[in-house]
């Protein structure tokens, strides 16, 4: 770029290289057996040694390639959800707000979920991914999601489209919500999960069917590919949404929250324009962003 900033394509090339190496580590560690399983927010919210090892690998790889960049990772710091600093800076260890832009104008921050779908990983279900996105001035401009078990990979750059295996993605062509296959997910807090279950119980007869795969980044990519028609979920964090959300948007899906709010922890809906409004309106009536 004229001002010396990296282009989205240059950042994507770095992201793909780093994510492929990280996914290989995750797959190898799974083959060797899951170790050091701990919990985070609840007894069902698990983190493994592989989550931490893969995230360290991503941070180290980026530091070698772009030492002045920061990295926001799900597992970084004692509380998780912290920033690995640029070279020469002190770590925040989870103290910096997760959604804060990094550095001054033109600064690059990477957002990584080392293993999206850790419960799937724990059980050996082949639906878990490395998700890595590059953010410039607070806006995600490049992202890759790689299913570590199957080696399927989705990529996108801002304004450059979304792709899988060289094929441009354009989302579902379905226009009738009643005929739509909708993916979703659930939180780890049992009270929140109960509320989400009530929402789903009142939605399920309004759509073709529901799917719950357990990895938000992959769900967003499946929606981008049209393998599901739409997706919604409450409780996503930046590392869940960054790369997969860009893939979905660049495939032509509308990615937003409720009532004009941006996509974020309160709710994320990713759907083609024809489906977005009817799904959105039903989720508003069902108080999908409510509850604990």
Backbone as CSV, one residue per row, in Angstrom:
resi,resn,N_x,N_y,N_z,CA_x,CA_y,CA_z,C_x,C_y,C_z
1,UNK,0.845,-1.196,0.000,0.000,0.000,0.000,0.882,1.249,0.000
2,UNK,0.375,2.399,-0.518,1.231,3.583,-0.644,1.826,4.062,0.661
3,UNK,1.118,3.918,1.783,1.620,4.427,3.054,2.518,3.426,3.769
4,UNK,2.863,2.338,3.091,3.746,1.351,3.682,3.047,0.278,4.482
5,UNK,1.751,0.392,4.670,1.028,-0.650,5.384,0.953,-1.915,4.533
6,UNK,0.903,-3.082,5.168,0.747,-4.311,4.395,-0.636,-4.365,3.763
7,UNK,-0.727,-4.977,2.607,-2.026,-5.152,1.977,-2.766,-6.300,2.642
8,UNK,-4.099,-6.350,2.508,-4.836,-7.509,3.032,-4.314,-8.831,2.478
9,UNK,-3.940,-8.853,1.203,-3.436,-10.091,0.621,-2.115,-10.514,1.259
10,UNK,-1.249,-9.557,1.538,0.016,-9.883,2.203,-0.231,-10.440,3.600
11,UNK,-1.166,-9.844,4.315,-1.501,-10.345,5.650,-2.145,-11.725,5.567
12,UNK,-2.972,-11.942,4.549,-3.592,-13.255,4.391,-2.541,-14.326,4.143
13,UNK,-1.547,-14.020,3.344,-0.500,-15.012,3.072,0.220,-15.412,4.355
14,UNK,0.476,-14.445,5.219,1.076,-14.758,6.516,0.123,-15.605,7.341
15,UNK,-1.146,-15.204,7.380,-2.137,-15.923,8.186,-2.254,-17.375,7.748
16,UNK,-2.289,-17.606,6.457,-2.430,-18.968,5.947,-1.222,-19.814,6.334
17,UNK,-0.033,-19.266,6.166,1.177,-20.008,6.532,1.179,-20.378,8.004
18,UNK,0.877,-19.389,8.851,0.894,-19.621,10.301,-0.208,-20.578,10.712
19,UNK,-1.405,-20.421,10.145,-2.533,-21.278,10.522,-2.302,-22.718,10.097
20,UNK,-1.712,-22.926,8.945,-1.447,-24.306,8.504,-0.461,-24.998,9.430
21,UNK,0.574,-24.285,9.829,1.541,-24.873,10.762,0.895,-25.157,12.112
22,UNK,0.070,-24.228,12.572,-0.599,-24.405,13.861,-1.582,-25.564,13.811
23,UNK,-2.321,-25.689,12.702,-3.275,-26.784,12.572,-2.563,-28.133,12.573
24,UNK,-1.389,-28.191,11.948,-0.622,-29.438,11.956,-0.215,-29.810,13.377
25,UNK,0.148,-28.814,14.175,0.489,-29.084,15.578,-0.719,-29.587,16.347
26,UNK,-1.869,-28.949,16.148,-3.085,-29.393,16.841,-3.431,-30.832,16.467
27,UNK,-3.348,-31.140,15.196,-3.680,-32.492,14.733,-2.696,-33.524,15.303
28,UNK,-1.408,-33.167,15.305,-0.406,-34.085,15.855,-0.631,-34.317,17.339
29,UNK,-0.893,-33.259,18.085,-1.105,-33.411,19.521,-2.368,-34.203,19.817
30,UNK,-3.389,-34.069,18.959,-4.605,-34.882,19.154,-4.293,-36.349,18.936
31,UNK,-3.477,-36.660,17.943,-3.115,-38.047,17.671,-2.314,-38.649,18.822
32,UNK,-1.556,-37.796,19.504,-0.757,-38.263,20.636,-1.564,-38.405,21.909
33,UNK,-2.779,-37.874,21.922,-3.639,-37.957,23.090,-3.790,-36.617,23.774
34,UNK,-5.015,-36.272,24.138,-5.294,-34.980,24.767,-4.732,-34.972,26.179
35,UNK,-4.008,-33.912,26.515,-3.347,-33.835,27.820,-3.723,-32.553,28.532
36,UNK,-3.586,-32.576,29.862,-3.738,-31.394,30.725,-5.057,-30.685,30.466
37,UNK,-6.143,-31.413,30.602,-7.465,-30.821,30.399,-7.859,-30.051,31.653
38,UNK,-8.148,-28.770,31.483,-8.584,-27.918,32.590,-9.894,-27.257,32.187
39,UNK,-10.465,-26.483,33.098,-11.702,-25.773,32.796,-11.504,-24.288,33.009
40,UNK,-12.410,-23.511,32.373,-12.321,-22.060,32.457,-13.571,-21.504,33.139
41,UNK,-14.538,-21.017,32.356,-15.676,-20.313,32.941,-16.620,-21.231,33.700
42,UNK,-16.771,-22.468,33.229,-17.632,-23.451,33.903,-16.967,-24.812,33.780
43,UNK,-17.575,-25.812,34.419,-17.021,-27.167,34.379,-17.065,-27.780,32.994
44,UNK,-17.874,-27.226,32.091,-17.961,-27.760,30.730,-17.149,-26.954,29.723
45,UNK,-16.530,-25.866,30.160,-15.738,-24.997,29.290,-14.286,-25.422,29.427
46,UNK,-13.827,-26.270,28.509,-12.534,-26.915,28.687,-11.439,-26.212,27.901
47,UNK,-10.200,-26.392,28.377,-9.015,-25.936,27.667,-7.968,-27.033,27.831
48,UNK,-7.244,-27.319,26.774,-6.257,-28.385,26.806,-4.853,-27.822,26.646
49,UNK,-3.868,-28.701,26.878,-2.485,-28.305,26.641,-2.283,-27.897,25.191
50,UNK,-3.022,-28.531,24.278,-2.877,-28.206,22.860,-3.356,-26.787,22.566
51,UNK,-4.472,-26.346,23.190,-4.928,-24.965,22.999,-3.794,-23.995,23.292
52,UNK,-3.141,-24.212,24.421,-2.095,-23.281,24.836,-0.846,-23.413,23.969
53,UNK,-0.493,-24.649,23.614,0.693,-24.852,22.788,0.511,-24.263,21.395
54,UNK,-0.663,-24.464,20.822,-0.918,-23.933,19.486,-0.918,-22.407,19.514
55,UNK,-1.522,-21.822,20.544,-1.526,-20.361,20.619,-0.110,-19.812,20.780
56,UNK,0.701,-20.462,21.612,2.100,-20.016,21.745,2.821,-20.085,20.407
57,UNK,2.560,-21.152,19.653,3.202,-21.293,18.352,2.793,-20.160,17.414
58,UNK,1.513,-19.826,17.408,1.032,-18.737,16.554,1.701,-17.422,16.948
59,UNK,1.735,-17.132,18.236,2.352,-15.884,18.709,3.814,-15.831,18.313
60,UNK,4.539,-16.915,18.513,5.965,-16.942,18.179,6.188,-16.789,16.680
61,UNK,5.330,-17.428,15.874,5.466,-17.322,14.421,5.250,-15.889,13.963
62,UNK,4.237,-15.242,14.501,3.956,-13.859,14.105,5.055,-12.923,14.589
63,UNK,5.569,-13.165,15.781,6.661,-12.318,16.277,7.896,-12.412,15.375
64,UNK,8.155,-13.597,14.840,9.298,-13.736,13.928,9.061,-12.963,12.629
65,UNK,7.832,-13.028,12.123,7.522,-12.424,10.837,7.228,-10.938,10.940
66,UNK,6.532,-10.530,12.023,6.111,-9.134,12.182,6.230,-8.780,13.670
67,UNK,7.442,-8.514,14.126,7.675,-8.351,15.569,6.955,-7.174,16.205
68,UNK,6.492,-6.202,15.421,5.843,-5.025,16.011,4.332,-5.212,16.175
69,UNK,3.813,-6.317,15.705,2.369,-6.559,15.797,1.992,-7.150,17.154
70,UNK,0.756,-6.904,17.552,0.194,-7.541,18.734,-0.656,-8.740,18.314
71,UNK,-0.926,-9.615,19.281,-1.771,-10.784,19.029,-2.773,-10.901,20.161
72,UNK,-4.047,-10.929,19.807,-5.110,-11.179,20.780,-5.480,-12.647,20.687
73,UNK,-5.343,-13.380,21.785,-5.614,-14.805,21.767,-6.568,-15.227,22.854
74,UNK,-7.332,-16.272,22.579,-8.319,-16.749,23.549,-7.670,-17.206,24.842
75,UNK,-6.499,-17.833,24.763,-5.904,-18.425,25.954,-4.777,-17.584,26.537
76,UNK,-4.432,-16.439,25.922,-3.247,-15.710,26.374,-3.486,-15.070,27.741
77,UNK,-2.464,-15.140,28.579,-2.546,-14.534,29.908,-3.213,-15.449,30.901
78,UNK,-3.066,-15.168,32.187,-3.615,-16.048,33.221,-5.123,-16.169,33.183
79,UNK,-5.830,-15.137,32.704,-7.288,-15.187,32.665,-7.813,-15.503,31.272
80,UNK,-6.931,-15.613,30.292,-7.373,-15.820,28.923,-7.899,-14.529,28.315
81,UNK,-8.037,-14.526,26.988,-8.574,-13.369,26.301,-7.703,-12.143,26.429
82,UNK,-6.381,-12.319,26.407,-5.464,-11.198,26.543,-4.636,-10.999,25.296
83,UNK,-3.812,-9.948,25.314,-2.963,-9.610,24.186,-1.528,-9.995,24.443
84,UNK,-0.945,-10.694,23.476,0.503,-10.833,23.438,1.039,-9.551,22.816
85,UNK,1.947,-8.863,23.496,2.368,-7.535,23.038,3.332,-7.607,21.868
86,UNK,3.543,-6.460,21.241,4.611,-6.331,20.261,5.957,-6.448,20.972
87,UNK,7.016,-6.635,20.190,8.352,-6.777,20.765,8.694,-5.567,21.623
88,UNK,9.197,-5.827,22.821,9.620,-4.763,23.703,8.540,-4.209,24.599
89,UNK,7.286,-4.683,24.441,6.194,-4.207,25.291,5.883,-5.220,26.381
90,UNK,5.208,-4.766,27.409,4.787,-5.644,28.486,3.479,-6.319,28.116
91,UNK,3.297,-7.611,28.467,2.031,-8.278,28.180,0.902,-7.726,29.020
92,UNK,-0.316,-7.796,28.451,-1.480,-7.327,29.198,-2.084,-8.433,30.033
93,UNK,-1.883,-9.693,29.621,-2.385,-10.819,30.402,-3.871,-10.800,30.610
94,UNK,-4.624,-10.306,29.685,-6.072,-10.288,29.818,-6.598,-8.974,30.340
95,UNK,-5.695,-8.031,30.688,-6.158,-6.771,31.231,-6.676,-5.797,30.200
96,UNK,-6.223,-5.893,28.943,-6.678,-4.990,27.898,-8.047,-5.438,27.407
97,UNK,-9.001,-4.547,27.192,-10.294,-4.963,26.665,-10.125,-5.735,25.371
98,UNK,-10.835,-6.864,25.238,-10.628,-7.778,24.129,-10.865,-7.124,22.790
99,UNK,-11.813,-6.196,22.697,-12.169,-5.625,21.400,-11.400,-4.347,21.069
100,UNK,-10.470,-3.932,21.922,-9.781,-2.661,21.698,-8.845,-2.748,20.509
101,UNK,-8.841,-1.757,19.627,-7.863,-1.737,18.559,-6.455,-1.660,19.126
102,UNK,-5.500,-2.224,18.410,-4.132,-2.283,18.908,-3.294,-1.167,18.321
103,UNK,-2.558,-0.456,19.181,-1.570,0.494,18.719,-2.153,1.718,18.045
104,UNK,-1.268,2.437,17.325,-1.673,3.654,16.633,-2.160,3.380,15.229
105,UNK,-2.327,4.453,14.424,-2.826,4.297,13.054,-1.971,3.331,12.236
106,UNK,-2.641,2.430,11.543,-1.943,1.469,10.709,-1.425,0.259,11.440
107,UNK,-1.607,0.195,12.769,-1.108,-0.948,13.523,-1.894,-2.205,13.178
108,UNK,-1.191,-3.312,13.197,-1.801,-4.606,12.898,-1.932,-5.402,14.190
109,UNK,-3.114,-5.946,14.393,-3.327,-6.880,15.490,-3.886,-8.167,14.913
110,UNK,-3.349,-9.278,15.366,-3.812,-10.595,14.951,-4.751,-11.137,16.010
111,UNK,-5.793,-11.827,15.583,-6.796,-12.374,16.501,-6.860,-13.877,16.249
112,UNK,-6.556,-14.652,17.269,-6.414,-16.098,17.085,-7.272,-16.878,18.066
113,UNK,-7.949,-17.859,17.536,-8.535,-18.931,18.343,-7.727,-20.175,17.998
114,UNK,-6.881,-20.647,18.918,-5.960,-21.734,18.567,-6.668,-23.043,18.252
115,UNK,-7.714,-23.349,19.000,-8.551,-24.509,18.676,-9.991,-24.102,18.928
116,UNK,-10.678,-23.740,17.869,-12.110,-23.445,17.959,-12.848,-24.769,17.867
117,UNK,-13.599,-25.095,18.924,-14.238,-26.406,18.993,-13.453,-27.345,19.891
118,UNK,-13.017,-26.836,21.051,-12.172,-27.640,21.935,-12.884,-28.890,22.444
119,UNK,-14.189,-28.811,22.681,-14.904,-30.017,23.138,-14.895,-31.076,22.037
120,UNK,-15.091,-30.670,20.785,-14.959,-31.617,19.686,-13.562,-32.233,19.669
121,UNK,-12.561,-31.388,19.859,-11.169,-31.846,19.908,-10.976,-32.864,21.024
122,UNK,-11.530,-32.570,22.179,-11.405,-33.454,23.333,-11.976,-34.838,23.038
123,UNK,-13.110,-34.872,22.330,-13.786,-36.136,22.043,-13.323,-36.793,20.743
124,UNK,-12.458,-36.138,20.008,-11.991,-36.708,18.750,-12.948,-36.523,17.588
125,UNK,-13.884,-35.575,17.721,-14.794,-35.278,16.612,-14.058,-34.383,15.607
126,UNK,-14.095,-34.707,14.324,-13.256,-33.993,13.339,-13.835,-32.655,12.897
127,UNK,-14.132,-31.804,13.866,-14.723,-30.504,13.573,-14.152,-29.483,14.557
128,UNK,-12.883,-29.161,14.360,-12.210,-28.157,15.176,-11.205,-27.440,14.286
129,UNK,-10.934,-26.187,14.604,-10.201,-25.361,13.648,-9.259,-24.384,14.323
130,UNK,-8.250,-23.985,13.563,-7.445,-22.816,13.888,-8.048,-21.632,13.137
131,UNK,-8.343,-20.566,13.863,-8.916,-19.359,13.277,-7.947,-18.212,13.509
132,UNK,-7.540,-17.532,12.425,-6.568,-16.455,12.549,-6.962,-15.308,11.623
133,UNK,-7.076,-14.116,12.182,-7.453,-12.929,11.414,-6.465,-11.807,11.680
134,UNK,-6.328,-10.914,10.703,-5.501,-9.714,10.837,-6.410,-8.500,10.840
135,UNK,-6.205,-7.653,11.822,-7.011,-6.448,12.006,-6.104,-5.233,11.850
136,UNK,-6.530,-4.262,11.044,-5.790,-3.013,10.856,-6.699,-1.857,11.254
137,UNK,-6.232,-1.028,12.163,-7.030,0.100,12.658,-8.399,-0.364,13.152
138,UNK,-8.432,-1.514,13.820,-9.671,-2.004,14.407,-10.604,-2.707,13.450
139,UNK,-10.187,-2.904,12.195,-11.049,-3.553,11.212,-10.374,-4.806,10.679
140,UNK,-11.084,-5.911,10.690,-10.540,-7.169,10.182,-10.442,-7.089,8.663
141,UNK,-9.234,-7.338,8.138,-9.007,-7.211,6.691,-8.586,-8.525,6.041
142,UNK,-8.212,-9.524,6.827,-7.807,-10.815,6.270,-8.059,-11.887,7.305
143,UNK,-8.427,-13.068,6.854,-8.684,-14.138,7.803,-8.647,-15.498,7.149
144,UNK,-8.293,-16.488,7.954,-8.289,-17.881,7.522,-8.855,-18.735,8.645
145,UNK,-9.652,-19.704,8.272,-10.151,-20.722,9.197,-9.764,-22.066,8.594
146,UNK,-9.028,-22.858,9.336,-8.559,-24.154,8.829,-9.014,-25.266,9.760
147,UNK,-9.819,-26.176,9.234,-10.221,-27.350,10.004,-8.991,-28.237,10.152
148,UNK,-8.489,-28.324,11.382,-7.241,-29.039,11.607,-7.384,-30.535,11.383
149,UNK,-8.591,-31.063,11.552,-8.798,-32.503,11.397,-8.884,-32.912,9.930
150,UNK,-9.525,-32.085,9.103,-9.776,-32.450,7.710,-8.901,-31.689,6.716
151,UNK,-8.243,-30.618,7.181,-7.425,-29.729,6.359,-8.249,-28.891,5.385
152,UNK,-9.554,-28.842,5.536,-10.362,-27.896,4.779,-10.015,-26.481,5.253
153,UNK,-10.034,-25.526,4.324,-9.576,-24.178,4.643,-10.424,-23.137,3.928
154,UNK,-10.795,-22.096,4.670,-11.562,-20.980,4.133,-10.754,-19.707,4.345
155,UNK,-10.737,-18.836,3.347,-9.968,-17.599,3.447,-10.791,-16.435,2.930
156,UNK,-10.417,-15.234,3.370,-11.075,-14.023,2.873,-10.176,-12.829,3.101
157,UNK,-10.322,-11.838,2.224,-9.743,-10.512,2.443,-10.854,-9.487,2.273
158,UNK,-10.732,-8.391,2.990,-11.749,-7.340,2.916,-11.824,-6.787,1.492
159,UNK,-12.982,-6.907,0.890,-13.188,-6.435,-0.464,-12.685,-7.374,-1.542
160,UNK,-12.081,-8.487,-1.139,-11.495,-9.408,-2.110,-12.203,-10.731,-2.239
161,UNK,-13.303,-10.913,-1.496,-14.063,-12.146,-1.595,-13.603,-13.210,-0.620
162,UNK,-14.395,-14.285,-0.543,-14.121,-15.426,0.318,-13.972,-16.666,-0.553
163,UNK,-13.070,-17.556,-0.135,-12.731,-18.708,-0.974,-12.536,-19.966,-0.144
164,UNK,-12.806,-21.090,-0.796,-12.394,-22.391,-0.281,-11.843,-23.190,-1.455
165,UNK,-10.600,-23.644,-1.326,-9.953,-24.457,-2.363,-10.035,-23.793,-3.736
166,UNK,-9.843,-22.474,-3.767,-9.838,-21.744,-5.020,-11.210,-21.391,-5.560
167,UNK,-12.264,-21.809,-4.880,-13.628,-21.531,-5.339,-14.207,-20.367,-4.551
168,UNK,-14.718,-19.359,-5.256,-15.304,-18.210,-4.570,-16.638,-18.611,-3.946
169,UNK,-16.843,-18.149,-2.732,-18.049,-18.500,-1.978,-19.074,-17.387,-2.081
170,UNK,-20.350,-17.786,-2.190,-21.408,-16.789,-2.339,-22.627,-17.090,-1.459
171,UNK,-22.476,-17.987,-0.485,-23.562,-18.239,0.455,-24.721,-18.983,-0.169
172,UNK,-25.750,-19.156,0.632,-26.951,-19.862,0.200,-27.809,-18.982,-0.710
173,UNK,-28.515,-19.640,-1.612,-29.490,-18.934,-2.459,-30.904,-19.086,-1.934
174,UNK,-31.076,-19.715,-0.784,-32.413,-19.908,-0.210,-33.027,-18.558,0.161
175,UNK,-34.317,-18.419,-0.112,-35.017,-17.163,0.192,-36.159,-17.343,1.193
176,UNK,-36.448,-18.566,1.569,-37.580,-18.851,2.458,-37.041,-19.389,3.780
177,UNK,-37.269,-18.648,4.848,-36.770,-19.086,6.153,-37.327,-20.451,6.528
178,UNK,-38.544,-20.718,6.155,-39.155,-22.003,6.502,-38.433,-23.181,5.864
179,UNK,-37.689,-22.927,4.797,-36.940,-23.976,4.121,-35.436,-23.892,4.409
180,UNK,-35.081,-23.160,5.446,-33.666,-22.891,5.723,-33.123,-23.813,6.808
181,UNK,-31.922,-24.312,6.560,-31.177,-25.069,7.558,-30.321,-24.072,8.332
182,UNK,-30.544,-23.987,9.634,-29.940,-22.939,10.458,-29.010,-23.565,11.487
183,UNK,-27.787,-23.081,11.535,-26.820,-23.535,12.531,-26.819,-22.590,13.721
184,UNK,-26.494,-23.127,14.881,-26.413,-22.313,16.093,-25.449,-22.964,17.064
185,UNK,-25.285,-22.351,18.218,-24.437,-22.893,19.269,-24.961,-22.467,20.622
186,UNK,-24.350,-22.992,21.673,-24.805,-22.739,23.038,-23.639,-22.302,23.909
187,UNK,-23.950,-21.494,24.914,-22.941,-21.074,25.874,-22.634,-22.176,26.868
188,UNK,-21.654,-21.900,27.714,-21.249,-22.883,28.720,-21.991,-22.713,30.038
189,UNK,-22.458,-21.506,30.321,-23.206,-21.283,31.562,-24.546,-22.004,31.475
190,UNK,-24.891,-22.848,32.435,-26.125,-23.628,32.318,-27.390,-22.783,32.293
191,UNK,-27.406,-21.649,32.978,-28.590,-20.794,32.967,-28.757,-20.153,31.582
192,UNK,-27.645,-19.671,31.009,-27.712,-19.131,29.651,-28.123,-20.217,28.665
193,UNK,-27.583,-21.393,28.822,-27.907,-22.486,27.897,-29.388,-22.831,27.959
194,UNK,-29.959,-22.770,29.141,-31.390,-23.046,29.269,-32.213,-22.009,28.508
195,UNK,-31.814,-20.738,28.599,-32.510,-19.688,27.847,-32.358,-19.924,26.348
196,UNK,-31.164,-20.258,25.910,-30.944,-20.521,24.494,-31.783,-21.713,24.022
197,UNK,-31.932,-22.696,24.884,-32.762,-23.840,24.533,-34.225,-23.458,24.347
198,UNK,-34.710,-22.532,25.179,-36.093,-22.078,25.036,-36.283,-21.305,23.733
199,UNK,-35.292,-20.486,23.379,-35.356,-19.770,22.100,-35.415,-20.765,20.955
200,UNK,-34.563,-21.751,21.007,-34.494,-22.731,19.925,-35.787,-23.537,19.818
201,UNK,-36.367,-23.877,20.952,-37.608,-24.652,20.939,-38.739,-23.913,20.240
202,UNK,-38.711,-22.579,20.306,-39.764,-21.778,19.665,-39.407,-21.372,18.245
203,UNK,-38.162,-21.645,17.848,-37.736,-21.345,16.481,-37.777,-22.563,15.580
204,UNK,-37.626,-23.743,16.134,-37.346,-24.921,15.323,-38.479,-25.265,14.368
205,UNK,-39.712,-24.928,14.719,-40.816,-25.225,13.798,-41.015,-24.120,12.759
206,UNK,-40.141,-23.098,12.791,-40.210,-22.015,11.816,-39.150,-22.154,10.718
207,UNK,-38.298,-23.193,10.803,-37.213,-23.397,9.850,-37.210,-24.856,9.400
208,UNK,-36.403,-25.146,8.400,-36.300,-26.534,7.934,-35.780,-27.439,9.034
209,UNK,-34.672,-27.024,9.655,-34.073,-27.802,10.737,-32.941,-26.988,11.337
210,UNK,-32.388,-27.511,12.424,-31.309,-26.870,13.163,-30.098,-27.790,13.177
211,UNK,-28.917,-27.202,13.093,-27.673,-27.943,13.268,-26.822,-27.249,14.318
212,UNK,-26.140,-28.070,15.129,-25.251,-27.542,16.167,-23.948,-28.334,16.072
213,UNK,-22.891,-27.709,15.515,-21.641,-28.406,15.251,-20.582,-28.169,16.321
214,UNK,-20.684,-27.077,17.059,-19.774,-26.873,18.176,-18.490,-26.129,17.870
215,UNK,-18.451,-25.378,16.766,-17.269,-24.578,16.441,-17.738,-23.364,15.640
216,UNK,-17.796,-22.219,16.285,-18.423,-21.042,15.679,-17.730,-20.601,14.393
217,UNK,-16.397,-20.600,14.369,-15.688,-20.165,13.168,-16.038,-21.055,11.985
218,UNK,-16.122,-22.341,12.222,-16.497,-23.266,11.148,-17.961,-23.086,10.762
219,UNK,-18.825,-22.826,11.724,-20.236,-22.566,11.404,-20.363,-21.383,10.448
220,UNK,-19.624,-20.318,10.723,-19.664,-19.137,9.861,-19.167,-19.470,8.451
221,UNK,-18.149,-20.308,8.368,-17.639,-20.703,7.055,-18.625,-21.603,6.322
222,UNK,-19.307,-22.478,7.042,-20.321,-23.323,6.405,-21.460,-22.470,5.865
223,UNK,-21.825,-21.420,6.598,-22.852,-20.506,6.103,-22.345,-19.762,4.868
224,UNK,-21.086,-19.368,4.866,-20.507,-18.696,3.709,-20.530,-19.597,2.485
225,UNK,-20.364,-20.880,2.708,-20.321,-21.837,1.604,-21.712,-22.284,1.161
226,UNK,-22.720,-21.990,1.974,-24.069,-22.440,1.663,-24.349,-23.860,2.109
227,UNK,-23.478,-24.431,2.936,-23.722,-25.769,3.469,-24.751,-25.735,4.594
228,UNK,-24.920,-24.590,5.210,-26.111,-24.251,5.986,-26.596,-22.922,5.432
229,UNK,-27.867,-22.629,5.628,-28.419,-21.409,5.049,-28.174,-20.177,5.904
230,UNK,-28.070,-20.365,7.217,-27.884,-19.227,8.117,-27.320,-19.731,9.435
231,UNK,-26.865,-18.801,10.238,-26.257,-19.138,11.528,-26.546,-18.001,12.507
232,UNK,-26.785,-18.367,13.760,-26.877,-17.362,14.818,-26.353,-17.949,16.110
233,UNK,-25.842,-17.077,16.970,-25.376,-17.523,18.279,-25.143,-16.326,19.177
234,UNK,-25.398,-16.511,20.446,-25.069,-15.506,21.450,-23.781,-15.896,22.157
235,UNK,-22.983,-14.897,22.529,-21.823,-15.149,23.366,-20.502,-15.269,22.636
236,UNK,-20.462,-14.947,21.339,-19.196,-15.055,20.618,-18.238,-13.948,21.051
237,UNK,-16.976,-14.313,21.143,-15.901,-13.378,21.449,-15.150,-13.030,20.164
238,UNK,-14.285,-12.009,20.192,-13.600,-11.622,18.950,-12.886,-12.761,18.253
239,UNK,-12.259,-13.655,19.017,-11.524,-14.758,18.389,-12.466,-15.782,17.742
240,UNK,-13.706,-15.869,18.205,-14.692,-16.737,17.557,-15.156,-16.166,16.229
241,UNK,-15.241,-14.844,16.160,-15.943,-14.152,15.083,-15.033,-13.584,14.004
242,UNK,-13.798,-13.222,14.350,-13.002,-12.376,13.460,-12.818,-12.985,12.076
243,UNK,-12.187,-14.136,11.976,-11.889,-14.707,10.662,-13.149,-15.254,10.000
244,UNK,-13.935,-16.032,10.733,-15.149,-16.603,10.157,-16.163,-15.550,9.768
245,UNK,-16.243,-14.478,10.554,-17.164,-13.397,10.214,-16.771,-12.709,8.924
246,UNK,-15.459,-12.524,8.705,-15.004,-11.921,7.455,-15.311,-12.838,6.277
247,UNK,-15.082,-14.133,6.437,-15.405,-15.090,5.371,-16.885,-14.990,5.014
248,UNK,-17.745,-14.949,6.034,-19.187,-14.871,5.780,-19.565,-13.572,5.081
249,UNK,-19.039,-12.452,5.552,-19.364,-11.164,4.919,-18.894,-11.114,3.472
250,UNK,-17.692,-11.610,3.234,-17.151,-11.558,1.877,-17.846,-12.541,0.943
251,UNK,-18.576,-13.501,1.509,-19.394,-14.401,0.694,-20.765,-13.804,0.391
252,UNK,-21.015,-12.588,0.883,-22.265,-11.903,0.601,-23.303,-12.012,1.688
253,UNK,-22.964,-12.628,2.815,-23.909,-12.721,3.918,-23.921,-11.416,4.698
254,UNK,-25.054,-11.134,5.292,-25.135,-10.030,6.243,-24.769,-10.583,7.606
255,UNK,-23.811,-9.959,8.260,-23.346,-10.405,9.576,-23.569,-9.250,10.539
256,UNK,-24.496,-9.424,11.477,-24.878,-8.321,12.373,-25.517,-8.884,13.623
257,UNK,-25.810,-7.971,14.554,-26.551,-8.325,15.753,-28.015,-7.979,15.587
258,UNK,-28.699,-7.745,16.709,-30.123,-7.433,16.678,-30.361,-5.933,16.697
259,UNK,-31.406,-5.516,15.996,-31.904,-4.141,16.052,-30.837,-3.109,15.755
260,UNK,-30.033,-3.372,14.738,-29.016,-2.434,14.308,-27.693,-2.533,15.027
261,UNK,-27.593,-3.387,16.014,-26.330,-3.554,16.732,-25.341,-4.343,15.874
262,UNK,-24.051,-4.090,16.048,-23.073,-4.889,15.324,-23.020,-6.309,15.875
263,UNK,-22.516,-7.214,15.075,-22.294,-8.571,15.556,-21.333,-8.539,16.729
264,UNK,-21.639,-9.288,17.775,-20.798,-9.294,18.951,-21.334,-10.238,20.002
265,UNK,-20.891,-10.083,21.241,-21.277,-11.033,22.283,-22.779,-11.162,22.500
266,UNK,-23.539,-10.074,22.301,-24.982,-10.164,22.519,-25.650,-11.097,21.518
267,UNK,-25.260,-11.006,20.261,-25.785,-11.926,19.254,-25.044,-11.712,17.944
268,UNK,-24.882,-12.804,17.227,-24.367,-12.783,15.864,-25.371,-13.522,14.986
269,UNK,-25.789,-12.866,13.910,-26.572,-13.519,12.863,-25.778,-13.394,11.580
270,UNK,-25.630,-14.497,10.866,-24.986,-14.496,9.548,-25.943,-15.196,8.597
271,UNK,-26.445,-14.440,7.624,-27.449,-14.993,6.720,-27.480,-14.201,5.430
272,UNK,-27.897,-14.828,4.334,-28.118,-14.064,3.102,-29.181,-13.002,3.336
273,UNK,-29.142,-11.899,2.595,-30.102,-10.813,2.834,-31.557,-11.263,2.828
274,UNK,-31.930,-12.193,1.972,-33.330,-12.620,1.892,-33.795,-13.330,3.151
275,UNK,-32.876,-13.966,3.843,-33.224,-14.714,5.063,-32.969,-13.886,6.308
276,UNK,-32.029,-12.941,6.227,-31.604,-12.224,7.430,-32.768,-11.571,8.156
277,UNK,-33.579,-10.800,7.443,-34.635,-10.049,8.130,-35.656,-10.958,8.803
278,UNK,-36.224,-11.967,8.116,-37.182,-12.820,8.835,-36.567,-13.563,10.018
279,UNK,-35.315,-14.008,9.872,-34.665,-14.665,11.005,-34.419,-13.658,12.126
280,UNK,-33.906,-12.495,11.781,-33.674,-11.446,12.762,-34.947,-11.114,13.527
281,UNK,-36.064,-10.912,12.811,-37.301,-10.500,13.466,-37.819,-11.575,14.412
282,UNK,-37.662,-12.826,14.040,-38.083,-13.898,14.946,-37.198,-13.950,16.185
283,UNK,-35.918,-13.747,15.999,-35.006,-13.776,17.138,-35.246,-12.592,18.071
284,UNK,-35.640,-11.462,17.537,-36.031,-10.331,18.381,-37.242,-10.711,19.236
285,UNK,-38.250,-11.271,18.593,-39.471,-11.654,19.334,-39.197,-12.728,20.384
286,UNK,-38.211,-13.578,20.113,-37.882,-14.658,21.034,-36.863,-14.244,22.098
287,UNK,-36.441,-12.969,22.083,-35.490,-12.443,23.063,-34.201,-13.247,23.039
288,UNK,-33.686,-13.492,21.813,-32.479,-14.320,21.681,-31.265,-13.690,22.320
289,UNK,-31.225,-12.363,22.422,-30.093,-11.686,23.061,-30.338,-11.471,24.554
290,UNK,-31.429,-11.955,25.064,-31.771,-11.770,26.470,-31.240,-12.882,27.344
291,UNK,-31.769,-12.912,28.546,-31.301,-13.931,29.495,-29.953,-13.566,30.073
292,UNK,-29.359,-14.483,30.812,-28.079,-14.209,31.479,-26.929,-14.069,30.480
